[in-house]
Amino acid sequence: MSYFSDLGLAEPILRALATKGYTDPTPIQRQAIPALMEGRDLLGIAQTGTGKTAAFSLPSLHRLAANPVARKPASCRMLVLSPTRELAAQIADNMRGYAKNLNLMVDCVFGGVPMPKQARRLVGGTDVLVATPGRMLDLIDNRALTLSRVEIFVLDEADQMMDLGFIHALKRVAAMLPAKRQSLFFSATMPKSIEDLGRQFIQNPVKVEVAPQATTAERVEQYVTFVNQAEKQGLLSLRIRALIADKTLDRSLVFSRTKHGADRIARHLSAAGIEARAIHGNKSQAQRTAALEAFRQGSCPVLVATDIAARGIDVAGVSHVFNFELPNVAEQYVHRIGRTARAGADGVAISLCAPDEKAYLRDIEKLTGVKLAPIPLPADFQAEAARLPKPVHKASDDDDNRGGRNGQDRRGGRGQPQGQRGGGDRAADGQPKRHFVPRGGPGVGQHRNKVRRAV
């Protein structure tokens, strides 16, 4: 067994880790940190919840602190890109904690909030910038940010970033970065096609893989119930009510493929007397933050999420994961159930499989090597489900569903999964967004970005 103190990290970082109660590095941290402290590029593959953020943050902060450089206006020394707002905020919070005893500044920018305030924060520059791609490119186009001084470039959730259409934004970013830099790719899954694509951005990387890509959490009990699509909502409501009644459910994540589907599921659960909220890219940032906080505090035991929005959810005590719809990409199943059974706890994953989803189930079982145990429908299921109250739909129910992109922060529409398209040029109130233009007129490339996306 090794300790963080054995890895050569600076004493102020070790003190910050001790404050958090961290002494033993995880496998991904033990393997990644020494290579990163040497300045190597790295391709890191590890399951969700294994400590990837600390694996790239700790050695990077160590290197920045060991080579102090005065901050330059509108620039950063380390850039971390994340696919979602929540994940970006989570990474930035963790890095601030690790850097609290260092003279290093960590900032975070993402869409959904006014850009001028973010631009003003960057006037004097920062050491570490955590960002979503769309907002970062907006700042660059408005001459509020330059990447010419980046020393360390990190792409987190690389499979999600590239597999869901970020590739054009990433190529643009790569062209702006200095040729001499350290590049890090971290991901929970990395299919060969995505790995090959990633090698266009990283040079001779060290590859660290702490678990097979298809490995699911060992402490998760995995089940499937075969049910008609039209009966899923009733079954989900009954299952969750029963689990809450016998006090076996602490917090539960319910996964939907689409944003509108997530809203419908949450409304039906609420009508059945179950406190539930939805989180996805069409929600305002304030609504997303409030929903996550209620889920974290336990006042809302059920959170309904899309796959992309869920990438930023790191909440302890998720006892159950429900796949209301099976993912059409088998690797997404690994991400979903990785939200439970964290930090040594046990967890339960229950999938609702309609007849037309059986091919998805076969793909999941082939990828993971796990045969999901079948749970039969309750004997009196249809009669009980028929007695559940139905939600009253109001015109305002979908007010948040004008535009947006399922939690993503990206340019362009190609490669977007069905059900996740939408115009992004509307604020939460449906009014056209106001865009920041600095004094002196629009910057280079402004004409290509008249339509801003604040996701």
Long-range contacts (C-beta under 8 A, 24 or more apart in sequence): 2-30, 4-58, 7-33, 7-34, 7-37, 7-58, 8-34, 8-37, 8-62, 9-33, 9-58, 9-59, 9-62, 10-62, 10-65, 10-66, 10-102, 12-65, 12-101, 12-102, 13-58, 13-61, 13-62, 13-65, 13-98, 13-99, 13-101, 13-102, 15-101, 16-97, 16-98, 16-99, 16-100, 16-101, 17-58, 17-98, 19-100, 20-97, 22-54, 25-51, 25-54, 26-50, 26-51, 26-54, 26-55, 26-210, 27-210, 27-211, 28-52, 28-55, 28-208, 28-210, 29-54, 29-55, 29-58, 31-208, 31-210, 32-56, 32-59, 32-208, 33-58, 33-59, 35-206, 35-208, 36-60, 36-63, 36-182, 36-184, 37-62, 37-63, 39-63, 39-182, 40-182, 40-204, 40-205, 40-206, 41-182, 41-183, 41-184, 41-202, 41-203, 41-204, 41-205, 41-206, 42-184, 42-185, 42-186, 42-202, 42-205, 42-206, 42-207, 42-208, 43-185, 43-190, 43-195, 43-198, 43-202, 43-205, 43-206, 43-207, 43-208, 44-184, 44-185, 44-186, 44-187, 44-207, 44-208, 44-209, 45-186, 45-187, 45-188, 45-189, 45-190, 45-207, 45-208, 45-209, 45-210, 45-213, 46-186, 46-188, 46-208, 46-209, 46-210, 46-211, 47-188, 47-210, 47-211, 47-215, 47-217, 47-334, 47-338, 48-188, 48-334, 48-335, 48-338, 48-339, 49-217, 49-314, 49-338, 49-339, 49-342, 49-343, 50-210, 50-211, 52-156, 52-186, 52-188, 53-90, 53-91, 53-94, 53-95, 53-156, 54-94, 54-98, 55-186, 56-80, 56-154, 56-156, 56-184, 56-186, 57-91, 57-94, 57-95, 57-98, 58-98, 60-128, 60-152, 60-154, 60-184, 61-95, 61-98, 61-99, 61-102, 61-104, 61-128, 63-151, 63-152, 64-102, 64-104, 64-127, 64-128, 64-151, 64-152, 65-99, 65-102, 65-103, 65-104, 68-103, 71-105, 71-124, 71-125, 71-126, 71-127, 72-125, 72-149, 73-123, 73-124, 73-125, 74-122, 74-123, 74-125, 74-143, 74-144, 74-145, 74-146, 75-125, 75-126, 75-145, 75-146, 75-147, 75-148, 75-149, 75-150, 76-107, 76-125, 76-126, 76-127, 76-128, 76-129, 76-145, 76-147, 76-149, 76-150, 77-127, 77-128, 77-149, 77-150, 77-151, 77-152, 78-127, 78-128, 78-129, 78-150, 78-151, 78-152, 78-153, 78-154, 79-129, 79-131, 79-136, 79-147, 79-150, 79-152, 79-153, 79-154, 79-177, 80-128, 80-129, 80-130, 80-131, 80-154, 80-156, 81-131, 81-132, 81-133, 81-136, 81-153, 81-154, 81-155, 81-156, 81-161, 81-170, 81-173, 82-130, 82-131, 82-132, 82-156, 82-157, 82-312, 83-132, 83-133, 83-156, 83-157, 83-160, 83-161, 83-164, 83-166, 83-308, 83-311, 83-407, 83-408, 83-409, 83-410, 84-132, 84-308, 84-309, 84-311, 84-312, 84-407, 84-408, 84-409, 85-110, 85-111, 85-112, 85-132, 85-285, 85-288, 85-312, 85-407, 85-409, 85-455, 86-288, 86-292, 86-309, 86-311, 86-312, 86-313, 86-407, 87-156, 87-157, 87-311, 87-312, 88-130, 88-131, 88-132, 88-312, 89-130, 89-312, 90-312, 90-314, 91-130, 91-156, 92-128, 92-130, 95-128, 95-130, 99-128, 104-128, 106-130, 109-135, 109-136, 109-139, 110-135, 110-409, 111-135, 111-138, 111-409, 111-453, 111-454, 111-455, 112-284, 112-285, 112-288, 112-454, 112-455, 113-285, 113-454, 114-436, 115-139, 115-142, 115-144, 115-435, 115-436, 115-452, 115-454, 116-436, 118-144, 119-144, 119-145, 119-436, 119-438, 132-409, 132-455, 133-161, 133-166, 133-169, 133-170, 133-173, 133-409, 133-410, 133-411, 134-169, 134-409, 134-410, 134-411, 134-453, 134-454, 134-455, 135-409, 135-454, 136-173, 137-169, 137-172, 137-173, 137-411, 137-449, 138-449, 138-452, 140-176, 140-445, 141-443, 141-444, 141-445, 141-446, 141-448, 141-449, 142-436, 142-437, 142-438, 142-442, 142-443, 142-446, 143-438, 143-443, 143-444, 144-436, 144-438, 146-176, 147-173, 147-176, 147-177, 147-178, 148-176, 148-178, 149-178, 150-177, 150-178, 150-181, 151-178, 151-181, 151-182, 152-181, 152-182, 152-184, 153-177, 153-181, 153-182, 153-183, 153-184, 153-201, 154-183, 154-184, 154-186, 155-183, 155-184, 155-185, 155-186, 155-198, 155-201, 156-186, 156-187, 157-186, 157-187, 157-188, 157-311, 158-185, 158-186, 158-187, 158-190, 158-194, 158-198, 159-187, 159-188, 159-189, 159-190, 159-191, 159-194, 159-331, 160-187, 160-308, 160-311, 162-194, 162-197, 162-198, 163-191, 163-194, 163-329, 163-415, 164-308, 164-408, 164-410, 164-415, 164-416, 164-417, 165-408, 165-410, 165-412, 165-413, 165-414, 165-415, 165-416, 166-408, 166-410, 167-197, 167-415, 168-411, 168-412, 169-410, 169-411, 169-412, 170-201, 174-200, 174-201, 188-213, 188-334, 188-335, 188-338, 189-213, 189-214, 189-331, 189-334, 189-335, 191-331, 213-331, 213-334, 214-331, 214-334, 214-367, 214-368, 214-369, 215-334, 215-368, 216-333, 216-334, 216-337, 216-338, 216-368, 216-370, 217-337, 217-338, 217-340, 217-341, 217-342, 217-347, 218-341, 219-341, 219-344, 219-345, 219-346, 219-347, 220-321, 220-337, 220-340, 220-341, 220-346, 220-347, 220-348, 220-349, 221-346, 221-347, 221-348, 221-349, 221-373, 222-337, 222-349, 222-351, 222-370, 222-372, 222-373, 223-348, 223-349, 223-350, 223-351, 223-372, 223-373, 223-374, 223-375, 224-350, 224-351, 224-352, 224-353, 224-361, 224-372, 224-373, 224-374, 224-375, 225-350, 225-351, 225-352, 225-353, 225-374, 225-375, 225-376, 225-377, 226-353, 226-354, 226-355, 226-374, 226-377, 227-352, 227-353, 227-354, 227-377, 228-354, 228-355, 229-354, 229-356, 231-381, 231-382, 231-385, 232-324, 232-325, 232-352, 232-354, 233-264, 233-265, 233-268, 234-381, 234-382, 234-384, 234-385, 234-386, 234-388, 235-352, 235-377, 235-381, 235-385, 236-265, 236-268, 236-269, 236-322, 236-324, 236-352, 237-268, 237-269, 237-272, 237-274, 237-385, 237-388, 238-378, 238-381, 238-384, 238-385, 238-388, 239-322, 239-350, 240-269, 240-274, 240-302, 240-322, 241-272, 241-273, 241-274, 243-320, 244-274, 244-301, 248-319, 249-301, 249-319, 249-320, 250-298, 250-301, 250-317, 250-318, 250-319, 250-320, 251-295, 251-298, 251-301, 251-302, 251-303, 251-315, 251-317, 251-318, 251-319, 251-320, 252-301, 252-302, 252-303, 252-318, 252-319, 252-320, 252-321, 252-322, 253-302, 253-303, 253-304, 253-305, 253-310, 253-313, 253-318, 253-320, 253-321, 253-322, 253-336, 253-339, 253-340, 254-302, 254-303, 254-304, 254-305, 254-321, 254-322, 254-324, 255-304, 255-305, 255-306, 255-307, 255-310, 255-321, 255-322, 255-323, 255-324, 255-325, 255-327, 255-336, 256-304, 256-305, 256-306, 256-324, 256-325, 257-306, 257-307, 257-325, 257-327, 257-328, 257-417, 257-419, 258-306, 258-406, 258-418, 258-419, 258-420, 259-306, 259-401, 259-404, 259-406, 259-419, 259-420, 259-422, 260-398, 260-401, 260-419, 261-324, 261-325, 261-419, 262-304, 262-305, 262-306, 263-304, 263-397, 263-398, 263-400, 263-401, 265-304, 265-324, 266-302, 266-304, 267-391, 267-393, 267-397, 268-388, 268-390, 268-391, 269-302, 269-304, 270-391, 271-388, 271-389, 271-390, 271-391, 271-392, 272-388, 272-389, 274-301, 274-302, 275-299, 275-300, 275-301, 275-302, 276-300, 276-301, 276-302, 276-303, 276-304, 277-302, 277-303, 277-304, 278-303, 278-304, 278-305, 279-303, 279-304, 279-305, 279-306, 279-309, 279-310, 279-313, 279-407, 280-305, 280-306, 280-308, 280-309, 280-404, 280-406, 280-407, 281-306, 281-308, 281-309, 281-404, 281-405, 281-406, 281-407, 281-408, 281-420, 281-422, 281-455, 282-400, 282-401, 282-402, 282-403, 282-404, 282-406, 282-422, 283-400, 283-404, 284-400, 284-428, 286-428, 287-400, 287-428, 306-406, 306-407, 306-420, 307-332, 307-335, 307-336, 307-406, 308-406, 308-407, 308-408, 308-420, 309-406, 309-407, 310-335, 310-336, 310-339, 310-407, 311-335, 311-407, 312-407, 313-339, 315-339, 316-342, 316-343, 316-345, 317-345, 318-342, 318-347, 319-345, 319-346, 319-347, 319-348, 320-347, 320-348, 320-349, 320-350, 321-347, 321-348, 321-349, 321-350, 322-349, 322-350, 322-351, 322-352, 323-349, 323-350, 323-351, 323-352, 324-352, 325-352, 325-354, 325-357, 326-351, 326-352, 326-353, 326-357, 326-360, 326-361, 326-364, 327-360, 327-364, 328-360, 328-417, 330-360, 330-363, 330-364, 330-366, 330-367, 330-368, 331-367, 333-364, 333-367, 333-368, 334-367, 334-368, 350-375, 399-430, 400-428, 402-426, 402-430, 404-455, 405-453, 405-455, 407-455, 408-455, 409-453, 409-455, 410-453, 410-455, 411-453, 424-451, 424-452, 424-453, 424-454, 424-455, 425-451, 425-452, 425-453, 427-454
